[in-house]
């Protein structure tokens, strides 16, 4: 039931099979599953921060070139 509700909410972004597997892992391993998901999210956030910093660096370099 829970996996069907979640699959409906993320339809088109994550397959129903993936959602079902993740729910099953959560019920089997609970805290360990949450810890691994948290670590995965932290890596993703760090990657996004790096992308933003690179974009900011490019914008700043372009501004400096235009100001000169």
C-alpha positions in Angstrom: 0.0 0.0 0.0 2.7 2.5 1.0 4.8 1.7 -2.2 1.7 2.3 -4.4 1.1 5.7 -2.7 4.7 6.7 -3.1 4.8 5.5 -6.7 1.8 7.6 -7.5 3.5 10.7 -6.0 6.7 10.3 -8.0 5.2 8.9 -11.1 7.4 9.7 -14.1 10.5 10.4 -12.0 11.2 7.0 -10.4 9.9 3.7 -11.6 7.3 1.8 -9.5 9.7 -1.1 -9.2 12.4 1.2 -7.7 9.9 2.6 -5.2 8.8 -0.8 -4.2 12.4 -2.0 -3.7 13.2 1.1 -1.6 10.1 0.6 0.6 11.0 -3.1 1.1 14.6 -2.2 2.0 13.3 0.4 4.5 11.0 -2.1 6.2 13.8 -4.7 6.4 16.7 -2.6 7.4 15.1 0.6 8.9 17.9 2.8 10.4 20.6 1.4 8.1 18.5 2.2 5.1 17.9 5.7 6.3 21.6 6.2 7.0 22.6 5.1 3.5 20.0 7.3 2.0 21.2 10.2 4.0 24.8 9.6 2.9 23.6 9.5 -0.7 21.7 12.7 -0.4 24.8 14.4 1.2 26.9 13.4 -1.8 24.2 14.7 -4.1 24.0 18.0 -2.2 27.8 18.4 -2.3 27.8 17.8 -6.1 25.1 20.4 -6.6 27.1 22.9 -4.5 30.2 22.3 -6.6 28.1 22.9 -9.8 26.8 26.1 -8.3 30.2 27.3 -7.3 31.6 26.6 -10.8 28.7 28.5 -12.3 29.3 31.4 -10.0 33.0 31.4 -10.8 32.2 31.5 -14.5 29.7 34.4 -14.0 32.2 36.4 -11.9 34.9 35.8 -14.6 32.6 37.1 -17.3 31.7 40.1 -15.2 35.3 41.0 -14.7 36.0 40.7 -18.4 33.0 43.0 -19.2 34.0 45.6 -16.6 37.6 46.0 -17.9 
